[in-house]
């Protein structure tokens, strides 16, 4: 018998109502993976400092060339026509756009000749006028007000270890020692190092030679040029002060003992993200803000004397005490603060920002701050003597299904992107006093002829009383009373346009292609009122290490299936489940321990907390031990035996599709195989040896979230085929792989034999 982690299920089915984003269509073509992958997305909107123009970046998948084309457009705020605007530049991997303060041009990163460079674009001429190159790809940058001083970071190649490839010829001949010490320093191997450089524009228009910045750790006073996890570079308008964050292995004891700091995931490996202030003239470094986890890129005041940043409250402050009292302390929590760099004075500007990564939208010359205070609301914050208060807000819409990203505002007009579950991303503008926002673009007209699955909101409660909200994609020609197969997406979505993944470039999920093929599809949502820390606090007790996380979410999905079963919507014997990244581990845990018998599953590029993860990924071994309360030996071996997939492959009775990303490494040399692939062989080979159906696909040129269109289409189509085969018995005519269904038909025979040999339960039977 499998261990069972549940009490009697208390099912609460919420009100189901079709969301108003788009009704089901009687006519139209079924959505395919290629339809989804070819959708064009806006990936950033930036307003100039004068508040008169916006630039936006459009990502256009090019399937024929297997690449993504990027197009930079600019348009006047006063232009209300339905058009893309003026095309400035087309290129590869354009990102990180910044307007110069005189609005004459923009700076941005762009791949040229296979190397990412910093380029300056003249808006009036629509041409690249200057380029800053580096010996390696530029990761991040910042410019002063005039564009005459730049700072940028480049990633360093991996540091050669004393006991590895840097060995002498004599050591190579005789052999040399390999260190297996499990020290906290091993955690540094998880992070890349970067070096920061600065350049100045010369009278000729060219750039000075790069000057490498040596940064002194403000706690140890040790200077270094190789820094870990450099981010959020922000150069003051006058070019004299630089803010950025990086990882430090040292902080004061006051920081280490702080209750919120203890909760941060970095602290498990004794790494702390700190924000520092570097004086460009004096070459000195100080702590800029007494907090770990500053989340947004700092926004400087025009006089370079203060800055705004979203972060956890300063350590030991009364704001932090309020956060703890309100159960706020997850990584996603943050407040907006203003810091005077000359006096060190800190003031809270806004509490509980909706997105801790998104900084203020505008800092007006009169001192007022424009922020996004909710998903669809822009607020103006004014300073009254010694406190900041919201004096005006503008709500763009009241409709529940509207979603807005990349909002920018000059204090009057609001520009950004609008989308819903079934309507793709477009540029919009809203002016206070208007009854509705206006769309400014129509970037994906080809989607009008497709038959999208309508979406229903559903609420349920786990057996432990945890409330959950989900989006249920209904087959377009839904028939009341018919019990449909169901696929569960464990990664989640907050109402953004969802065709293939739920998040752009995630593999495997394919909600619309799966739903329009006649299968219900469930995605969990986390709205603005969702508190991650509160969910953590409610995790079941009595489990070692971090196992309660998987137990809680397993119970949540078990309860969802039972809720939909009670409503008569789904067939509980035909349920599939897909996991990606961390939720792939949740899925593998469910296949072993759930009281449900899933009919098919996918685990894509996921952590496994397996023996292979432990042995083959030294930088990850400490976290794996923490999951089980200790190593796979001695007193904690039993925890591994009970909860790790490594010791429980025999309990898996679900056909499993595994998808693995190669991060640029192939598998054509078994002596230099990708570790990311190697760790997956434990499960794939183990299930194969046990005669259980498992299919593993490798994408050597893709990273965690696949970028290339052909890989994305293949992943989505593969999953559509996988779930239609196992849940509907359907085989697609003329698949790209002519042997696909031959293998899967063999898997079906193996699966039947496996189920017959498992006498503990019948398919779909609830275990108590």
N, C-alpha and C positions, 0 to 999 in steps of 0.2 A: 504493500500500500504506500502511496505517496503521502508525505506529511501534508496536512490540511491546515490552513491558516485562516479560519473564518468562524464567525458565529452565525446564527440564523440570519439570513438576509432580510433586511427590512427595505422593501422596494417602495420608492416614491417616484412616480412618473409625473414629471411636470407637464404644464400645458404645452401642447404642440401647436405651433402656429407657423404658417408659411411666411418666411421673411419677405419683405416687400421689394427686394432688390430686382428680381426678374421673375415673372411667372413662368410656369412650365409651358413649353411650346408644342403645339400639336404637330407642326411641320418643322422640318429642318434635318440636317445631317448629324449623325452621331459624332460626338467629340472624340478625336483620336489623339494619341500622344504627340504626334507631330503638330497638330493644331495648337496644343498647349505650349510646346517648346518654342514655336515660332512667334509667340506673343512678344510685342515690343514693350519694354518697361522704361519708365522714367526713373532714373537712379540718383536724383538730386536736383534741387531747385535752390538758386542763390539770388538774392536781391542785392542790387548795388547800393552803395552808401547814400546816394541821393534819393533812393526809394522810387526811381523812375523806370528801371529796367529789371527784368529777371533773366537769368541764364538757366538753362536746364540741360541735363545730359540724358540722352536716349540710347538705350542698349537694344540693338537689333540683331537677333540670332541669324546667322547666315549658314543655313544647313548645307548648301551646296559646297561651300568652302570650309565647312566645319570650324567656324570661328564666330566670334561676336564682334560686330561693328559698333563703334561708339560715335555718336553725333552730338556736337555741341551747338545748341540753338540759343538765340537771344531774342527777346521781344519787349516792346514798350508796354509799360503798365496800362497806358491809355488805349492800347489796341485791343478792342474787345471782339475782333473777328475770330471765326473758327478756322485757325490755321496753325501750322507748326511754328511759324516765325522765321527768322533769318538764320540760315545754317552758316555757322562760322568755320567749324573744323570737323573733319571725319578722320578717325584714327582707331588705334587699338588700345584697349585698357586705359581709357581716360578716367581720371578720378581726382578727388581732393581739390576742387575748384575754389579759388579765392579772388574776390574783387579787390583791385587796388583802390585806395581811399579816394583818389581823384576820379574814379570811374572810367578812366581811359582804357582800361584793359583788365584782363584776368590772368592769374597764374594757375597752372594745373599740372598734374603728372600725366605723362603720356608715353606709351611704349613706341620707341623709334628704333628701327633696326634691331629689334629684340631686346632692347635695354630701356628701362623706365627712366625718363628724364623729366626735369622741371622746365616747362615752357611758358612763355608769356605771349598772350594773344592780344593784338590790337583790335578793339571792338569796332572802331570805325572802318578800318581796312579789312577786317575779317581775316587777318593773316598772322602767322607765328612770327614774332619779331625778335625773340631772343630765346636761347636755350642754355640751360645749365646742365652739364653732363657730370657724371661721377664714374669712378672706376667700376662700380657695381650699381645695381638697381637702387634708385632713390625710393625709400619707404614712405617717408613723411617729410613735410617741410613747413616753413612759415616765412612770411615776408613782412617788411615794415610798410609804412603807409604809402611810400612812394615807389616801392619795388626796387630800391637801390641796395638793400641789404637782405640777404636770404640766409636761413639756416636750414639744414636738411640732415636726415639720418640715412645711413646705408647699413645694410646687414653685413656682418662679418662672416667669413667662412668659418666652419666649425673649428674650434681650438684643438690643436693637436695634443693628444694626451701623451704623458711621459712614457706610458707602457704600451703604446699602440703604434700606428704607422710611422711615428717619428723616431722609431728605434734605429740604432746604428746598424751598419752592415755586420759588425761582429755579433751584436745582439740577435740580429736576424739569423745568423749562421748557428748560433748556440741556443737560440730560444730565449725568450724574455718573459718576465713575470706579468701576469694579467691581474689587476686589482679587482677584487669582488667585495671590497669593504662596503657595507651599507651605511654610508654616512649621509647626513643631511645635505652635503654638497652634491650628492647624486641628483638632487632635485633640480640643480642648475642645468642639467643636461636637457631638461624639458623646454628650456627657454633659449632663444637665440640672443646673441649680443649684437649691439649696434654701436656705431660711432657717429658723433654729431660733428658736422663741418659748417663753416660759414664762409660766404663770399660777398664781395661788394662790387657793384657795377662801376666800371671805369669810365672816364670821359669819352673814350672811343666807342662806348656801347658794349664792349666785351665785359668779361668778368675776371676778377682777380683770382689768383691761385687759391685753392681751398686751404683754409686754416682749421686744423683739427682742434676741437675743444676738449680740454682736460677737466673733468668734473670731480670735484672733491665731495666725497660723501659727508653730509652735514653732521653725521653722528660719529664716524670713525676718523674723519679728516684725512682719509686716504684717497688720493687722486687716481682716476682711471679714465681711459679713453674708450674702453669696451664696457658698455653698460647693458644690463639685461632688460629686455622688454620695454624699450623706449617708446613713448606714445605721447599724444596730445601736445606736440610742439606748438608754441604760441609766442611769437616775437612781438614786443610792444610796438606801437605805431612809430615811436622815435628810434626804434632799432637798438635800444640800449639795454633792454631786459628780455630775458628768455625764460618762459615757463615750460616745464614738461614733466612727465612722470616716468619713473623706472622702478625696477625691483631692487630692493636693498635687503641684505641678510641681517641687518642690524637696525634696531630701533630701541629707544629708551624702555626701561622696565615698566614705566607708567603706561606705555602703549601696549606692551605685551599682556599686561594684566587687565586691560580694558575689556569689559564684557562684550562689546560689539566686535572688537578686533579678534577676540577668540572665536567668533562665529565665522570669520572670513575664511574661504577655502584656501587662500594662499598661506595662511598661518600654519596649516598642517605640515607644510614643508619649510617653515621658518623663513618664508619670503614675504616681504611687505612692499606694497605699492605706495610710493611716496611722491609728492609733488614738490619740486624744488624750483628756486629762483636763481638764475645765473646772471650775473652782471657782466655784460659783454665788454665793458671797458676795464673793469678791475679784475676780471676772471675769478670772481669769488662765487661761492654757492651757499645758499641758505635754504632752510625749510620755508616753503611758500604758504603752506596750509597744514595745520595740525590735525591731519586726518589720513587714514588709508582709504583707498578706493575712490579717489577723485574720478568722476566718470565722464564729464564733458570736456571738450576742448575749451580752455579758459578764453573769455572774451574781454579784451582790454578796453578801458575807457580811452577816449580820444587823447587825453593828456598824459597817458602812460603811467598814471599814478595809482590806479586800482584795477581790479579785474573781478569778473563774475565767474563762478564755477558751481556745477552740481556736484555734491559729494555727501558722504556721511557727515554727520555733525562733528565739530571739533571734539577731540578726545577730552573727557572730563567736563564738558560744557553743560549748561542747563538745557540746551537743545538736545544733547544726546540723552539726558535723563528723560526728557519728554518722549523721545523715540522709543526708548526701552519700555516706558510705561504704555505706549501705544502698540507694542509688539511689532515695531518696525526695526529691522536689522538685517534683512536679506540683502543679497548683492544688488537686487533691483531697486532698492529704496534709495532715496536721495532728496536733499533739500538744496535750494539755491542760496548761495552766500556771496557777499561782496567783501573783498579783502583790500585794505589800504596797504600797499607794499612799503610805504615809508614809515608808518606808525605801527603796522601789524594789527590794527583794529579790524575786527570781523563783525559783520552784521548779517542776520538772516533776512533774505529778501522774500522768499516764498517757500512754504513748507509743503513737502510731499509732491514733488514734480512728477508729472505723468510718465515721463521717459527720462531716466537718469543720464542717458547718453546724450540727449538733445539739450544743448545749452540755450541761452536766451536768443530770441530772434532778432532783437534790435536794441541798441542802447542809444537813446535819442540825445541830441545836443543839450536838451533841457534837463537831462539826468534821469528821465523816466525810462523804465525798462519794459520792453514788450516780450511776453513769454507765451508759450502754449500752456494753459492751465488745466486743460482737459483735452480729450481726443479731438473735439470739434470746437474748442473755445480758445480765443486769444484774449489775454488780459494785459492791461496797462498798470504797472506798479509804480507808485509815487512815494518818495521819501518825505515823511512828516517829522521834522526835528530829528529824533533818534530812532524812528521805526519806519518800516516800509508797509504800505497798505495797498490793496487792490482798489483802484478808483474807477475802473471801467472794464467791462468785458464784452466780447462780441461772440455770440454763438452762431456758427455757420449754418447749422441745420439741427432739426429736432428728430430726424429720421434715424431709427435704431441701426439700420443696415448700412449707413454711410460710414466710410473710413477715410481719414485724411492723413497724408504723410508730407514731409518736407515743407511744412508751412513756413512762410516768410511774410513779414509785414513791416510796413513803414509807419505803423500807428494808425493807418487809415485802411487802405486796401489790404486784403489778405489773399495771397497767392499760394498755391501748393498743388498737390495731386489728390484727386478723388478716385475712389474705387469702392466696390462692394463685392460680395462673394461671387456674383455672376457678371459684373461689369468691370472691364479692365481699367487700368490706371490711365487717367488723362489729366491735363493741366486745367485748373479752374481759377476763377477770381471771384471774390466776394467783397462788396462794399456795404458798410453799415447802412441800414435803411432799406436795402433791397429785400424782397420776399424770399429770394433763393439765390444760391450761388450760380455762376454761369460757367459752363465748360468752354475752354479755349482751344481744345484739340480733339481730334478723332483719330487716334493712332492705330487702331486695330479694327477697321471696318469689316474685315473678313470674318470676324466672329459673329456677325449678325445672322449668318445663315446656318449657325450651328444650333443644335437642340441641347440646351444645358439642363442638367438635373436641378429641379427646385430644391431649396434647402429649408429644413424644418428645425426649429430650436427645441431641444429636449432637456429636461432637468431630471436628475436622479440623485439618490443618496446611497453611499456605501454602507456596508454592514456596521461600520464603526461610526456612522453619522456624519461623514464628510459629504457636503453638498457639492455637486458638480453640474456644469452646464456644457452641453454639446451641440454641435451642428450635424444634423442628419441629412445627408444627401439622398433624395428619393429618386428612384427610377422615373424618367419623364412620363411614362405611361403607367404610372402606379395604379394597381388594382386593389381596392379595399378588400381586406379579408385574406389576401394571399400573403403567405409567410415567405419573405425574401431572404436570400443569403445576405450576410453582413461582413464587411471588412472594417476593421478598427485601425485608425491612424493614431498612434500613441504620442506623436510629437506636438500636435496642437496647432490652432490657428485662431486669431482674434478677429476674424471677419474680413480679412484682406481678400482680394481677388484670388480665387482658388480654382485652378484648372488642372495643373499637374502635381504640384508638391504641397502647397499650403504655405511654403516659403520658397522664394525664388532659388532654383538650382538644387534643392534637396532631392536626393534620389528616391525611387521606389514607390512613392505614395499614390500618384495618379487618381485623385478622387473623381474628377469628372469623367474620364474615360471608363473607369470601373463602374460608376453609378449609371452612366448612360447605357451600359451593357446589361443592366437589369439587376444590379447588386446594390443594396443599401450600403452607405459609407458613413461612418461616425468619426467626427473629430472633436476633441475636447477644446473648450475655449477658456481663457483666463481674462476676464474683463477688468475694468479699472478698479473694481471693488475687491478683486482677488488679492489676498495677502499670502505670499509664499511662506513667510515665517510662521504664520498661523497654521498653515498646512503642515509644516515641519513639526511644530509643537504638538500636533494631533497624531503623529505617527505612533503605531502600536508599540507597546513596551515588551520587554522580555526577549529581544533578539540581539545577537552580538553585533558589534561594529555598526555598519550602516545598512544591515539587511532589512530593517524596518521600512526603508524607502521603497524597496521592491515589493514588500508585502502590502504596503498601503496602496500602491498603484495597481497591483494585481487584484486586490479586493475591489478597487474602483471599477476596473474593466469587467470583472465578473458580475458586479452589481448592475452595470450598464446593460449587459446582455440579458440578464434576468428581467430588468425593467422593460426592455423592448419586447422580450418574450411574453411578459404579462400583458402587454398591450396588443399582442397578436400581430406584431409587425415583422418579426424575424424568425427564422428557423435556427434554434440554438445548436443544431448538429452541423450547421453549415456556416461557421464563423471563421474568418481569417483575421490575422493581426500582423501589423507592420511596425517595425521599430527601426529607428535611425539614430546613430551616435549613442548617447546614453540610454535612450529608450530601447535600443536594440538589446541591451543587457536586461532591461525589464521584460522584454518579450521572451528571451531565452529562459529567464527565471519562471515566467508564467507557464511555458511549455513543460517544465518539470513539476511545478508545484500547484498550478491552478486546479480547482475542482471542475473546470470546464475542459472539454477535449476540443481544442482548436483544430479545424479541418485543414488549415494551411497557414504558413507564417513566412515572414521575411525579416532578416536582421541585416541591416546595411551599415557598413563601415563603423562598427560599434565597439565600445569597450565591452569586455566579457567578464572581467574579474575572474579569469581562469588561471590554471597553472601555467599556461603558456604566457599569458600577460605577466605573470609573476616572474618567471624565469628569463624571458626573452626581452623584457623592457625594464632594465635596471632603474631608470628614472621614475618608473611607475610602481615599482614593487612596494614602496612604503604605503602608497594609497591602497593597493590591493590588500596588504596586511590589515590596514585599518578597517577595510570592509568586513573582514571576518574576525576581527579582534586579535589577530596574531598570525604567525606563519603557518604553512601546511605541515606542521609537525608538533609533537608534544601535546600540551593541554588544548591547543586550539585546532588541532587536526580534525576533531569531531565537527567543529563548525564548518570546515571546508567540506567534509563528507556529506553534511546535511544540506548545505545551501549552494555550493559551487556547482556550476554546470559540468565541470571536469569529472566529478564523481557521480554524476546523475544522468549521463547520456542514455542509459538503458530505460529511463523513465520518460523520455521524449517519444511520443507517438504521433507527431505532427510532421507532415512534409515541410521541410525547411529550405527556403531560398536564401543564400548568403551572397551579398554583394560587397566587394572589397576594392578600395581605391589604392592606386599604386604610388601616388605622389611623385610621379616621374620615374619610377623604378620598374623595370620589367622582371619577368620570371624566367628568362632564357638562360640564366646561369644559376644553377642550384647552389653554388658555393657563395653567391652574393645575392641571395634572394631578399626581397623586401620584407623587413620584419613585420610590417603591417599584414602581409600575406601569410608569413610563416606562422604567426600566432593563431590564424584561423584554421590551420590544418588539424589542430587538435580536435575541434568539433566536427569538421567535415570528414576527416578520416575516421574518427571514432564512430560517427553515425553510419558511415559506409560499412565499416567492419561489422557493425551490429545488424546490417541488412535493412537499414532504415533509409527512406528517401531523403536525399539532400543534394542540392545543386549549388555550386559555387561559381560566381563570375567575378573576373578581375578586370579592372579598368586602369591600366598602367599610367595613363597620362592625366588622370583626374585626381584632384585633391578631395578633401572631405566633402565639399559641396561641388559636384561636377559642373564644369563650365562649358565644355565643348558640346555643341548641339547634338551630334551623333550619339555621344555617350548618354545624354539625357533622354533622347528618344528611345534608345535601346533599353535603358533601365525601366522607363515607364511602360513600354510595350511588353517587356518581359514579365513585369508584374501583373499587367492586365491579363496576359495569357495564363500566368500561373494561377491566379484566383478564379478565372473563368473555368479553367480545367478542373480544379479541385472542388469548386463550389457549384458549378453548373454542368460539369461534364462536357464542356464545349472545347472544340479544337478549331483554331483559326485556319482557314484555307491558305495555303501557300505561305507559311511562315518563312522568315529570312533564313532560319536554320532548319533545313529539311529533316534533320534527325531529332528535332526538339520533342515532338510528341511520341516518337519511338521510345526515347528515354523515359518520358513521363508515364507512358503506358506501362513500362516495366516497373517504374516507381509505384504505380497503382497496385500492381501485383505484390510488390514488397510490402506496401502499406497494409494491404488486406491480411497478409501473413503475419505482420507485426501485431495488428489489432487482435487477430485470432489467438496469438500467443499471450496476449495481455489479458488475464482473466480478472483483473482488479475492477474493471468497469467497462460498460458499453459506451460506444460513441455518444456524446451529448449527455450522458448521465451525470447528474449532480452528486458530488461526493460529500458526505457528512462525517 
